[in-house]
């Protein structure tokens, strides 16, 4: 079973916790998540973790690209670093947009 606190925290267990680990709300502030919604959350957890990883890697790639652009050793390097920066930003933003879509569809928790 899954339980959702008023703050959005999702708890896995036979019953809601006595207090929310995130906001401290009492057990009475949790509602049971319906089985179909709970299954959707379970199915989406791996994809959401992978998307968060992509967003983080995209940010790192963009930062590396920016550092290389600032270094500006030669035209070949500059072109490669500009490509890396652009690809990193696009990957990061696409992953964040997909995470946002998952949250809107209840595929998060």
C-alpha positions in Angstrom: 0.0 0.0 0.0 1.0 3.6 -0.5 -0.1 6.6 1.5 0.2 10.3 0.5 0.7 13.1 3.0 -0.9 16.5 2.5 2.7 17.8 1.6 3.0 15.2 -1.2 5.3 12.8 0.5 4.5 9.1 -0.5 4.9 6.4 2.1 5.1 2.7 1.3 3.7 0.4 4.0 0.6 -1.4 5.4 -0.4 1.8 7.2 0.6 5.5 7.2 3.5 6.5 9.5 2.7 8.2 12.8 4.3 11.4 11.5 5.4 12.5 8.0 9.2 12.3 7.7 9.1 15.4 5.4 6.7 17.8 7.1 5.9 16.2 10.5 2.1 16.0 9.8 0.3 13.4 11.9 -1.0 10.1 10.5 -4.4 11.6 10.0 -3.1 13.8 7.3 -2.3 10.8 5.1 -4.7 9.4 2.5 -4.4 5.9 1.0 -3.4 5.9 -2.7 -5.7 3.8 -4.8 -4.1 0.5 -6.1 -4.1 1.7 -9.8 -2.3 4.9 -8.9 0.1 3.0 -6.6 1.0 0.7 -9.5 1.6 3.6 -11.8 4.0 5.1 -9.1 5.8 1.8 -8.8 6.2 1.4 -12.6 7.5 5.0 -13.0 10.1 5.0 -10.2 12.9 3.6 -12.3 12.2 5.9 -15.2 12.1 8.9 -12.9 15.4 8.0 -11.3 17.0 7.6 -14.8 15.5 11.0 -15.9 17.0 12.7 -12.8 20.3 11.1 -13.7 20.1 12.4 -17.2 19.3 15.9 -16.0 22.3 15.8 -13.7 24.6 14.5 -16.5 23.2 17.1 -18.9 24.0 19.9 -16.4 27.5 18.5 -16.0 28.0 18.3 -19.8 26.8 21.9 -20.2 29.3 23.1 -17.5 32.1 21.2 -19.2 31.2 22.7 -22.5 31.2 26.2 -20.9 34.6 25.7 -19.4 36.0 24.5 -22.7 34.5 27.5 -24.5 36.2 29.8 -21.9 39.5 28.0 -22.5 39.2 28.5 -26.3 42.3 26.5 -27.2 41.6 26.3 -30.9 38.7 26.3 -33.3 38.2 22.5 -33.3 38.0 22.4 -29.5 35.7 25.4 -29.4 33.3 23.8 -31.8 33.3 20.6 -29.8 32.7 22.4 -26.5 29.9 24.5 -28.0 28.2 21.3 -29.2 28.7 19.7 -25.7 27.1 22.8 -24.0 24.1 22.8 -26.3 23.6 19.0 -26.0 23.9 19.1 -22.2 21.3 21.9 -21.9 18.9 20.2 -24.3 19.2 16.9 -22.5 18.8 18.5 -19.0 15.7 20.5 -20.1 14.1 17.5 -21.9 14.6 15.3 -18.8 13.2 18.0 -16.5 10.2 18.5 -18.8 9.5 14.7 -18.8 9.7 14.6 -15.0 7.3 17.5 -14.8 4.9 15.6 -17.1 5.2 12.5 -14.9 4.4 14.6 -11.8 1.3 16.0 -13.5 0.1 12.5 -14.4 0.6 11.0 -10.9 3.7 9.0 -12.0 5.8 10.3 -9.1 6.1 9.3 -5.5 
